[in-house]
């Protein structure tokens, strides 16, 4: 599919979403150390967001301007494969 990421339904095996990866504006590794709430204005840290930057092990996100998609891997190897 080239520069597209296609999501399939586990039951029907039909494509349910296609994401154009050429539109990604930022890739962020969420497994980096937690950021200080004191620097919230600078880095977007949100104490009320349980899935914010650094809160989920082996995670990363793709940003598309004002939208984002978060990905979570079960193992370090699986994350590396992504």
Beta strands, then each sheet from edge to edge (+ up, - down):
strand 1: 4-8
strand 2: 15-20
strand 3: 26-29
strand 4: 59-64
strand 5: 67-72
sheet 1: 1+ 2-
sheet 2: 3+ 4- 5+
end
